[in-house]
């Protein structure tokens, strides 16, 4: 491609947004590390100097991307995915544990987190699968759904084994891609209901949740207009349910109430399902049974996950977020100090390098996960709003360009990176202002760290490169 034509094909709006975000991010890392006692600019031990090195290396990666052929990313998407899975396994065996997560390789002064590279590989591999001729999300063609889900779940589970819950949760952002590619909205509704059930397991006993699920589901059954034959089964099942409770009370057994309720619901389900199959009435019953038991299984699973899988400090952070626990000096300390810093900035901020919360290290991890509070304190409401506008513009531009792609691969990849950026942006800022649990994920292009900066840079510039061939069918 001629040089002038190539320059015209590059989306300079996205490039400009990237440059602005990286520069503003670096200025805030500098502010978070600045000390009046040692105001030396070229201090190689400081994070702002190291970040400058990572930015320089990012320019090198960008150059390699632009020198590559767009088809290179398609052809090597699966091998690259396999390589990152190998790295995720290797880091479990030979990695260094930092802050409770065994997710880093350490080579002298350099640390590298494979989870950041895995996001790029997953987006590329998922795009390759979804761009295959004949791909379709439907109940008749389940193989496409399971292949796509498998590509997402494998690295997600590997990262969970590293005890890096925040990075693993980012993979839920791919649900936006599924929806764009034809996944039924009912699945999203089901996911929303599942989220409500999971949240309730933190705030109420299992007994109450299962009882509510039972009442709502029976109400739904009646609303759907069950036939007279099924009313007999419904009455029989509920009667058995009551009898089990009465028997438990009379015998004074030590069976947990939630297990007794589950047994009663099992009898009710079998009765209703048996009647519907034998009498061949009301096809809604099997669906009803599936929804009912999905909610119950999810309740017990979420309870197990919160009590056995999450680390105590992670559970405490979530409990503090929902107001279940008060811990202003422990798990809630970071968030409280972050909100104080942001609130103290007022409308226009205290000024660059003038933030007292920032300068005296009141907020832990201020140059990484809580970098946004530096923005709020020193640049105020206008600066904070400016960051939101920049990220919103980035997301909207990516989606706009994704829809213009003639290649399905490029379109799917665009939606993949839009979902990843949105998840990081929304959750990270939500963490700093107390609207989301502190799960330890960086703010793209702002948070200190070579792995995250390189990962986000690769995500964005691979799409910019693909966009230079937007009128071609890349396969």
N, C-alpha and C positions, 0 to 999 in steps of 0.2 A: 504493500500500500504506500503511495507517495506520502512524503512527510507532511505536506500541507493538508492533504485529505485526512491523514491519520489524526492530526491535531484537531481538525474540525469534528471528527467522530468521537473524540473523548468528551465525556460530559464534565465540563469544567465547573458546573454548579456543585456537583458532588465532591470534586477535588477541592474546591474552595471551602466547602463546609468542613471537610476533613482537616484542612490546614488550620482553619479558625479554631476548631475543637482541640486540636493537638497543641496549638500555641497557648490558648487560654488554659488548657489543662496543665501545661508545664508551668505557667506563671503561678498557678495555685499550689503546685507541688513545691515550687521555690518558696512561696509564702509560708507554707506549712513547715519548711525546714529552716527558714531564715532565723538567725540569731544575732542579736546586737553585740554579743560577746565575741562572735566570730563571723563578721560580715564578709568573708572572703567568697568571691564568686566561683573561682575554679578550685573548689575543695572536692577532691576525687572521692572522699569518703561520704559525701552528702548524696541524698537520694536525687536531688534535682540535677546534679552533674551526671549521675548514672542514667537518669531518664533521658538526658540529652544524647547520651551515647546510644540508647535504645531507639530514639527517634532517628538518629543518623543511620543506623542499621536498617530501620524500616524503609528509608529512602532507597537503600540497596535492594531490598525485597520488591519494592514497587517497580524498580527498573527491570528486574528479572521477569516480573509478571507481564509488563508491557512488551518485552522482547519475545515472549512466548506466543505460540499460536493458540487461539481460543480452543481448538479441538484437543489440545494437550490436556486441558482440565477435564474434558469429557472422558478421554481414553484412560487417563490415570486415576480417575475418581475412585474406582473400587480397589486397585492396588494401594493407593494412598490411605484409604479407609482401613485396609488390612494392616498397614504399617502402624497406624495410630493405635489400633487394638493391641498390637504387639507391644507398643510403648506403654500402654495402660497396664498391661500384665507385668511388664518389666518393672514399672515403678512400684507395683505392689510388692515385688520381691526385693528390689535393690534401692528403692527410693528413700528419701529422707523425710522424717516426720516433723512437720512444723505446725504448731497450733492444733495438735491433735489429728491432723490429716496427713496421711502418708501419700503425698501426691506430687512430690518434687524430686527431680534429679539435681544433684549438686556436683558441679565440676569446678573446684577451686572457688573463685569469687562469683561464679555464674550459677544461677538457679534457673531451671526450666520446668514448666508445668505442662505435661502432655495433654491435660484436659482442655487447655485452650486450643491446641492444635486439633483435637478431636472434634470440636465444633465445626471447623472448616471442612474436615474430612466427611463428617456426617452430612453436612449440607450438600456437598458435592455428590456423595454416593446416593443420597435420597433423590437428588435431582436426576441422576442417571436412571434410576429405577422408574421414577414417575414419568420420564420423557420417553420411555420405551413404547413402541407402537402397540396400541390396543390396551394400554393401561387404563383401568377404570375402577373407581370406588363403588362397589355395589354388593348387595347381599348374595348375588348370584356368582360373583367373582371374588371370593374371599382371599384368594392367594395374594392378590395385589396388596390388600390391606395388611395381611400378616407379614409380607416381605418388608413393606414400608415401616411397620411398627417394629419389626425385628432390628432393622438398621438403627433405629433410634434407641431401643431398649438396651442393646448390647453395651454400647459405651456408657450409657446412663447407669447400668448396674455395676460396671467396672469402677466407675467413679464413686458410687455409693460405698463399695467395698473399701475405697481409700478413706472413707469417713469425710468426704467432701460433699456434704449434702447440698450446699448452695450451687455448686457447678452442675450437680446432677439434676437439680430442679429446672435448670435452664432448658433442658431438653423437652419440657412440656410446651415450650414456645412453638414447637413444630406443629402443634394442633392447628395453627392458623393456616399452614400450608395444606394440611389435610382438608380443611374446610374449603379453601380456594379450589382444590382439585376435585371437589364433588362429594365430600363426606356429608352425610345427612345431618341437618340441623338438630335432629332428635338426639344424635350422639352427643352434641354439644350441650343440649339441655340435660341429658343424663349425667354428663360430667359435672354440670353446675349443681345438680341435686346431690351428686356424690360429694362435692366439695362442702355443701351445707351439712351433710351427715357427718363428715370427718370433723368439721369444726364443732359440731354439737358434742362429739365424743370428748372434747376437751372441757366443755362447759357444763355437761350434765352426766348423770350416771347412765350406764348402759341400759338399765331397766327402763328408765324414762324414755330413752331414744327408741328402744324396741317397741315400747308401748305406743309411742306416737306414730311410728312407722306402721304398726298394725292398724291403728284407728284410721289413719289417712288412707291406707290401702283398701281397707274394708269399705270406707266411704267412697273411694274411687270405683270399687266393684259395684256398689249399689247405684252410683251415678251412671255407670255404663248400662244399667238396665238388665240385670241378670234375670233369667227366666225363672218361672215358678219352681221348676225341678231343682234349680241350684239353691234356692232359698232353703230347701230341706238340708242340703249338704252344708250350707253356711250355718244353720242353726245347730246341726249335729256337731260341727267342728268347734263352734264357740262354746257349746255345752261341755264338750270334752275339755276344752281349755279351762273353763271354770272348775270342772271336777278335779283336774290336776292340782289346781291351787288349793281347793278344799281338802284334798287328800294330803297334800304337803303340810297344811296347817294342822290337821288332825294328828298326823304321825310325827309332827315336829322334826322333820328331817333337816339335814344341813345342806341340802341342795341350794345353790345360788339361784336367786329369783330369775336372773336373766337367762340361765340355762333352762329353767322350768318354763319360762315364757317361750323360749325357742322351741322346746319340745311340743308345747301346745300349738304353736304356729305350724310346726311340721305336720301334726295331725290334721290341722285345718287345711293345709295345702294339699296333702294326699287325698283328703276327702273331696275337696273341690275338683281336683284334677281327675280323680276317678269318676266322679259323676259326669264331668264334661266329656270324657272320652267314651264312657259306656253309653250315655244318652245322646252323645254327639250334639251337645248344645254349647252355645257361646264360645266362639273361637278366641275370645279375649282372655280366657282363663289362663292358658299357658304363659301368655305375656305377663299377666298379673302375677303369677307365681314367680316368674323370673325376676321381675322388678322388686317384689317383696323380699326374696332371698338375697338378691344383690345388695340391698340396703342392710340386711342383717349381717351378711358376711363382711361387708365393708365396715360396719360398726365394730365388730370384733377384731378385724384386721388393723383398723386405725388405732384401736386401743392397744394392741400388741406393738404396733410400730412406735407409738409415742412412749410406751413404757419400756420396751426392750431394745429397739433399734437406735433411736435418737440418744445422743449423749445427754447426761443430766443438764449441762449448761445450755444445750440447744432447746431442750424442753422448757427450761426456766425462761429462756428468752421469749418463747412463744406464749407461755403463760402470762408473762409480764405484758406482752402486747395486748392480750385480750382482757387484761385487768384481773386475771385469776390470782396472780401473786403481786405483792408489792416488794420491790427490791431496788430502791433508788441508788444504793451504793454498790450493787453487784451487777446482775445481768442488765438492769435498766440504766446503769450509770452512763454508758456510751450514748444512748439515745437522749437521756436528759441533758447531758452536756452539749450534745449536738444541737438540740432544739434551743438551748440557751445561747449558743454561738450564733445560730441563724437569726433568732429573735433580736439579739443585741445589734445586729447589722442595720436594723431599721429600713428605711426606704432606699437610701443611697449608699449605705455601708460606712465602715470606719476608715476606709482608705487602704490602698495596697500596702502591705507589710505593717499595718497598724492594728491588726486583730489581736486582742489580749487573750482570748480563749485559744486562738491559734498559736500565738507566740509562746505561751506558758504551758503548752501541751496538756490542756485540760481534757481534750478529747483523744482517747487512744485510737490508733490506726487512722490518724487524720489525713495522711497522705495517700491512703489506699481506699478502704471501704467508706470512710467518712470524709472524703475530699470535698463533698458538696457543702459541708458546713463551713469550710474555709471560704467558699464562694459567697455564702449567705452573710458571713460576718464582715468580710472586707469589701464586698461589692454590693451588698444589700439586696433589697427586693428587685431592683432593676437588673442587677447582675444575675441573680437567681432566675429571674424570668427570661433573661437573655439566653441562658444555658438551655432552658426548656424549649425556647423558640428554635434554637440551633438544632437540637435533637429532633424536634417535631418536623422541622424542615427536612432534615436528613431522611427521616422515615417516609415522609410523604413523597420525596423525590425518588427514593428507591422503589416505592410502590408504583409511582407514575411510570417510571422507566420499565419496571417489570411487566406492566400491561402492554407496553409497546413492543416487546420482544416477539419476533416470529418463531424463535426456537423455544419449545416447551422447557428444555433443560435450563435455559437462561431465565425464563419466567419463574420456574419453581425455585431456582437458586435465589432469585431476588426476594421472593416471599420468605425463604428460609432465613436469610440474613436480616430482613426486616423484623421477623419474629424474635430473633436472638437479640438484636439491638433494643427492641421495645422492652423485652423482659428485663434486660440489664438496667436500662434507663429507668423504668418504672419502679422496679423493686429497690434499686440502690437509693434513689431519691426518697422512696417510701420509707426505707430504713432510717434515713437521717432525720425525718420529720415524724417518726413514730407511727406511720401508717402500715408498715410491713415488718415482719420479724427480721431480726438481724441474722442473716444466713450467709454473710460473707461473700458477696459477689461485687466485682469492681464496676465503676462507672466508665463506660467506653471512652478511651482517649484521654481521660482525666486521671484515673487512679494510677498510682505509681506501680511499675512492674513491666519488665521486658516481655514476659510471656503473654500477658493480656494485651499489651499494645501491639505486638506482632500478630497475635491472633485476630484482633479486630481489624488491623490493617490488611491482612490477607483476605479476610471475609469481604471487606468493602472493595478492594482493588481488583480482586478476581471478577467481581460483578461489573466493575467499570470496564475491565478488559472485554468481558463478554458483551457488554453493551456497545462496544465499538463495532460489533458485527450483528447488530440488532436485526438487520434485514435479511440475515442468512439463517438457514435451518442447520443449526449445529447439532450433530449427532455423533 
